Amino acid sequence: MSHVAPSRWYPHRFWRRPSIFPLRPSSPRRRGRESSEYQATRAIADYQASATTVPQAIQALVLINGGAATALLAFLSKATPPPFQTVLAASVSLILYAFGVGFAVYSMWSSSQSTLFHALYWEGMLSGDSNATNDRTTADRWLWSHRWCFILSGACFFLASLIFAATLQPSAVVVPYIGAS
């Protein structure tokens, strides 16, 4: 095993050295510069990947928050009315679930705007537009908006579920009967 010089060691590659897997002579990454064909291919691949996975994750958050709100309403509509404390916690939880859905929808909008401005950035870079960096800055802002709204949507679900679960009476929770002892 040969010694790896500190200047050639990359911590994110763990034990591998870059020289173990050298680039081919026809590689698009020559002397640290990417060719425009490679940039175009990468931009299209990035767009396709984000266009399929991000909406699915956001739709899952909408479904989780909306489904929890529906289940909560079904719980409240049972024949015997729950105690006032449970109804109050359910009201707060429903509001939080609604905010979770709202954050998820805004996250989806922010994601689409981020994808749009990233595409405009790459189009500007390929055409030599000097204002392409403005599109990149705008895309990054939309991306951060998407990330924060995604996190807030999940946090709303967690907090609403925690608030409602903390107020349930032990008699309100149905425990399944498991075998005879």
N, C-alpha and C positions, 0 to 999 in steps of 0.2 A: 504494500500500500504506500503510495507516494504522499509526500507532504503537500498540503494545499496552502498556497500562499494567501495571506490575509486579504490582499486586494482582489483575489479571484474567488473568494468564498462568499456564497450567498446564503444567509441564514434561512430564508424561506424555502430553499431547496433541500434543506436538511443535510444529508450526507453527500449529495451529488455535486460534482464540479461541472461547470459549463462545458469544459473541454471534453467530457465524456460523451456528450451528445452534440457534436459540432453541427453548425448549419451547413446545408448543402450549398454548393457554389451558385445554384440557381435560386437560392432563397430570396424572398422579397425583402428580407431585413439585411441589407448590405451596409456596412459601416454605420450602423445605428439609425439609418433612415429607412422608412417604409415607403414602398412604391405606391403610387396612386391606385393601382389595381388591387393591391392588398388592402389598402384603406377602404376602398369601396366594398370589397368582399366582407371585410370585418364589420363595416357599418351595417350592411344588410343582415349579416348573421346576428349582430347584437339586437337590431330592431326586431327580427323574427323571434328571437328568444324572449325578449321582454314583452312582445305583443301576445305571446301565448301563456306565459307563466304568471305574470303579474296580475292580469284580470282574474285568473282562477283563484289566486290567493285572496284577493279582495272580495270576490264573490263568496268565498268561504266565510269571511268575516261578516258579510251582510247576512248570510244564511244563519250563522251562529247567533248573532245578536237578535235577528228577527225571530228565529226559532225559540230562543229563550224567552222572548217577550210573549210569544204565543203560548208557550207552556205555562208561563206565569199567569196569564189570563185564564187559561183552562183550570189551573189550580184554584184561582179565586172564585170561579163560577160554580164550585161544588155546592151541594145542597145545604150544608151547615156553614154559616158565615164564619170566617176566621176572626181571631181577636183583632182589636184596633191596631195594636203594635205591628202585627203581620201585614195588615192592609197599608199602613203607613210605609213600612219598608218596601212593600210591593210597589207602591207609587213611586218611591225614589228609584227603585230598580228599573221600573218601566221607563222612567225619564233617562236613566243612564243607558239603557239598551237603545233607546231612540237616538241618543247622542252617538252611541257606537255605530249605529247604521249610518248616521250623518257623516261621521268621520271616515267611514269606509267608502262612502260614495265620493266624498271630496278627495280621498286618497286615489280613487280610480281616475278622477278628473286630473289630478296633479300628475299622475303617472302618464296619462296620455299626452299632456302638455310637455312633460319632460322628454318623452320619446319624440315628439314633434320637433322640439328645439334641438335635440341631439342630431336628428336627421338633417335639420337646417345647418347645423354646425359642420357636419361632415360634407354636406353639399358645398358649403362655402369654402371649406378647406380644399376640396378637390378642384374647385373652380378658381381658387386663388383670391377669394374675397377677403378683404382686410377687416371686415366687420364680423367675421365668423366667431371671434372671441366673445363678442356680446351675446351671441346665441348660446355659446357654451356656458356663460355665466347665468343666463336666464334658465337654461336647462338644469343646471345644478341647483338653482333655487327651487324650481318645481320638484326636483328629485328629493330635496330635503323636506319639502312640504308633504310629499307623498309618504316618505318614511315616518315622519312625526305623526301624521294622521293615521297611518297603519298601526303604529304603536299605541296611540290614544284609543283607537277603536278596540283593540284587544284589552287595554287597561279598563275601558268602560265595562266590557263584558265581565272581566274578572271582579271588579269592584262591585258591580250590581249583583252578581251571583253571591259574593261574599256577604254583602249587606242583607240580602234576603235570607240566606241560609243561617245567618246568626240570629235571626228573630224567630225562626221556626220553633214551635213547641215540640217536645219529645213525642207527644201524642199525635202530632200532625204528620210525623215522618212514618211512613209505612215500612216496617221491617219484615222481610220475607221469612216465612217459617221454613226451617231447614231440618227435616227429619225428626223423628221421635227420639228422645234421649231416655 
